[in-house]
């Protein structure tokens, strides 16, 4: 969709991530969006009203009791004239205020007064993000209809701090805005779909694990594409270095057993897409301390055991979704192996891709897949992973048309 002519009210909260709001304004203006900005007092400690005003080409609103802005009840006007209210960065304080109905400054008053959709891009220290109070506030806001994009995992501004709490990148926020303002028909509205993505990490000791090269790009793109079509998407993601997709409820896991447990908790569902590259085996035991290398001795023997087969488990589950989609990453005999997997796993179709080329599919941005089903093999041309995701989401929507909600 095009954003040209859309009106965004951007509320900039106080945090080091406020600098990203400047780039967000630029990205939105490039797309023809009219941006008006509200800045909290804390936000003005990080970026200036001059910078925000210059990029937005509009007056920057800061004070609830400004006699010039409030002569016509400006906070009500601001809250109603936009097509969407975006809070970036959304601090723990702003989330808490809206979740609990507080309105003691311009930003919080606008949020309480608006009758338009609200999108929040959280940014805070990982400990603040994981605090039970913040988790409760997010759950309350989501129940009230507030949408979220991010946060992502990564390094924090504080030294030696890392984890989940980094604000989504400006282009990720733009994508979330596009999804929220897209008024086109939503063929997957009312459908619950489970997607798995990324690798799993199977621990050997506290510092080593068994894994694979999966980046999660394809699985995350599929989750986002399904959400754009209106689905209620639950993404179960292994450890990845990319942001949670917009409009998607993401559950983070590490091991195959954790992924299996989370997927089964999410049943029943209308469809399930198993894009994760789950480790086939794990070490039978995981050492409590780092296994040390001893001079003159060979490497320790690892007793390997098989991980649960999540796709097969759901494909034959008593609460099996109406549509089950598996993935096959192969280095040879692609179609034959995918056909064998289709028959064995109880899937409706398999998305097969050749991963034999180094620097190719796994970790890359492009993919070439074959859709293998009982009806035959449909070979798709090479395209970006986002394009694969969009086409696959459309196929899933078509297949679910005949299934009654």
N, C-alpha and C positions, 0 to 999 in steps of 0.2 A: 504494500500500500504506500501511498505518498503522504508525507506529513505536511506538505505545503499548505499554509493557511491555518494550521492548527495552533491553538493558544495554550502555552504551558506556563503555569505558575511554579517557579522553582524556589523552594525553601532551602536555604543553605544553612546547615547546622554548624556548630562549633567543633572543629577537629582538624587535624593536619590534612585530612583528605579533602578539605574545602578547596584546595588548589585544583582538584580534578573538576570541580564545578565550572571553572573557567573554560576548560576544554569542552565540557558537556554543552555549555552555552554555544560555543563556536560550532560544534557538530550539529546542534539543532538549528542554528541560524543558517548553516549551509544547506539545510533541507527545507528552508522556507518557513520555519516555525517562528511564531511570535513568542518571545520569552520575556516574562516579567519576573523579577526576583525579589524575594523577601530574605533579609539576612538577620540572623539572631545577633545579639550583642557579642556572644562568644565567637561567631563566625568572623566578625570584623576584627578579631585579634589575629586571624590567619590570612585573610585576603581583604582587600580594600573595596569600598563601595565604588570608588573611581574605576577600578578594573572591571568589576561586574557591570557597572553602568555602561562603560565603553563597549564591552562585548555584546551586551543585550540591546544597546541603543535605546534604553528606556530608563526612567527614574527607578532607583532602587529604594524599596520600602524597608524601613527599619524599626519604627516606633509605633506602638499602639495608640499613643495619645498625641501624635503629631497633629497640630491644629490645621495644617494645610491638607494633609492626606485624609484626615478623619472628618472634614466638614460635611461630607456626604456619606458618612459611615463607611469609610474606605475599606475596612477589613471585610465587611460583607460583600462589597463590590469585587474586591480582589478574589474572594473565595468562589464567587459565582460566575465570573466572566471567563474563566479558563475552561478548556476542555478536559484538562487533567492537572492535578497537583502532584508535583514530584518533590520528594524530600531527599536531598543528596548533598552532603552526607546526613543520614539519619542517625543521630546520636542516641545513646541510651536514654538521655534526658528527654528528647523529643518523643521517642517511642513511649516512654513512661507517661508523659503528659497526655498524649492522645488516648492511650489505653485506659487511663483513669479519669479522663474528662477534665483535665486541668487546662485553664486558658488564662495565663497571667502575663503573656507578652503577645506581640503581633503574630508570630509564627504559630503558636499553639491556638490562638483565637481563630486564625484563618482555618486551621485544620478542623476545629470543632464546628465552624460555621459553614464549611463547604458542603455542597450537595453533588460534587463531582467525584470521579474516581481518584484514589490516592495511591501513588506508587512510592515505596520507600527503598532507599539504597543504604542499608546499615553500614556503619564504619565505627569500629571501636577496638579496644584492646581485647584479645581473645578471652581473657578471664572475665571481662565485662560481658562479652557476648554469650559466654557459657553460663553466666550466673543465673540461678533459678528465677530471679525476678525478671530479668530480661527475657528469658524463655517464656515465662508466663505472659509477659506483655506482648510478645510476638504472637503467641497463640490467640490472645484476645483480639489483637488487631486483625489477624487473618480471619477469625470468626466474624468480625465486623465488616469484612470485605476489602481490607487493605491488601494491596499486592506488594510483593517483595522481589528485589533482584539482588543476588548476593546475600551475604558477603562471601569473599573468596579466602582461600588459605594463602599465607605468604609471610614475608618478613614485615615486622611492624616498625614504626618510627623509633620506638624505644630500642635501645641496644639489647641484643641477646633475647629478643622477644619474637616469637613466630607462632602462627596458628591461624585459626579461622577468625576473621574480623576485618580484612581489607575490603575497602569499598570496591564494588564492581567498576570495571573500566567504562569510560564514557560511551564507547560504542555498544557495550553490553546493555547499558541503560537505555540508549537509543532504541535498540532492538526490543527491549521490554516495553518501551513507550509505544512503538509501532504495533506490538501485539495487543496491547490494551485498547488502543484506539481503532483497531481494525474492525469495521462494522460489517464485513462480509459474512455470509452464512457460515455457521460453525457446524459442520457435519458430525463432529464427535462430541457435541454438547451432551452432557449427561452420561458420558461413558467414562468409566474408570479404567485406566491402563497402567500396568506395571512395566517399567523399563529397567534393565540392569546395564551397567556401564563400567568401563575401566578394568584394571587388573585386580587380582587379589594378592595379598602379601601373606605368605605362610611362614611364620617365624621359625628360625633355627636356634637362635639365642637372642639376647636383647638388642643386638646390633645387626644381625644378618637375617635375611629372609629369602624365600623362593618366590619369584615373580615372573612376569613377562613384559614385553615391550608396549603393551596397550596404553594409549594416552587417554582414552575415554572420549576422544573427539567425536567419533561416530555415534556412540550411544547417547552422549549429551545432546548432539544435534537432533537425533531422533526424538528424544524427550521434548525438546523445544518445538519441533515441528508438529508433534501431536498436540501440544498445548495450544499452539496457534490455531488449530482446528477445533478448539473448544474442549478437549479432553481434560479430565481431572487426572493428571499424570503424577505417579509416585515413582521417583527415580531412586534406585538403590545403587549407590556408587562406591566402587572400591577407591583406593587412594589415587588421586589424580592431581595434576597441577593446574587445572582449569577451573573457571568459575562455575557455580551452579547455574543451570539455565533459567531464564526468566519464566515466571508463571508456573513453575514446577515445584512440587514438594520433594526435597532431596533428603535421603537418609544415607549417612556415611557409615561404611563398614570397612573392615580390613581383611578378614579372612573369608574363605569359602563357606565355612559353617555359619559365620555371622550373616553373610549374604543370603544363604538358604533360609535362615530363621526369619529374617526381615521380609523376604518375599512371601513366605508362607503366612506370616501375620497379615499381609495385605490382601490375601484371598478372602472372599471371591472378588473377581474383576472381570471386565468384559474382554480384555485382551492382555497379553503379556509378550514383551519383546526382550529376548535374552541376548543382548549385544555384548555383555561383559566377557572378557577373556579370563575365565576362572581357571586357576591353577589345577591341573589334573591330580597332582599328588602333593602331599605335605609330609614333613618329618613327623614320625610317630611321637617323638618327644621334643620339647623345646627346652633348652638349657636355661636355667635361671641366671647364669652369669656368662659373660663372653667366653667362648671357647678359645683358649690360647694356643697359638702355634708353638710347638716344641721342636727345637732343633734336632734333626736326626730321625724324627718320627713323621710318618706320613699323615695325610689328612684324616680326620676322624670319619668313621663309617656312619652314614645316615640311613636309618631304617625308614623307608618310605611307605606310606599307606595312601590309599586312594581317597580323594575328596568326594563329597556328595555330588551327584549329577543333578544340578538344579533344574535344568531344562527337562530332563526325563521325569524328575519328580513331579513337576507341575503338569507336564504333558499327560501324566497318568493319574493325576490327583483327583479325588472325589469332588473337589471344588474347581476343577479345570476350567479356565476361561474359555469363552466361545472361540477365541482365536489365539493360537500360540505360535510365535515366530522365533525361530532359533537362528544362530549364526554359525557358520563353519569357516574357520581360518585354516587354510590348507597350503601346503608347499608342493603337492603333487596330486594327480588324480582328483582334481577339484570336484567335478560334477559327480563322479562315482562315490566319493566319500560323502558328499552332501546328500545324495540319494539314500545312502546307507543310514546316515544320521536321521533323515526324515522318517524312515520306517521305524527306527529303533526308539526314537525319543518321544514319539507321539505329537510331533509338531504338525502344523498345517502347511507351513512352508519354511524353507531354509534360505537365508541370505548367505551366499557363498562368495568368499573373496580369496584371491591368491596372495599369500603373504611371503612368497619365496624371495622377493627382490629386496635386498637391503636398502633401507632408506625409503621404502615404499609406503604401503598401506599403514602399517603400525607406526603411529607417531606422525604420519604425514597428513596432508590436508585434502588429498584426493583418493578416490576409490573407484574400483570397477567391479561390479557385483553381478552375480547370476541369481535369479529367484527360482529356486527348485521346489516344485510341488508335485502332487500326484498328476496334475494336468500336463506336466512337462517342465522344460527349462526356458526361462525368459532371460536373455542376455542383455544387460543394460550397458550403454557406452560409458567410458571413463568420464567422471564428473567430480565436482567438489563434494566433500562429505555433507555439506549443507544441502546440496541438490539431491544427493542420494536420500537424505532424511526426508526432504519435502516429498519426493516421489513415493517413498515407502509409506509415509503417513497417509498420502492420498489413497494408496492401495489398501491400507488397513481400513480407512473410512469406507471404501467401496465394499470390502468384504463384510463389514459389520452392518451394512444397510439392511440386510435381511434378518438380523438378529434383534429380537424385541428386547428393549431395555427393561 
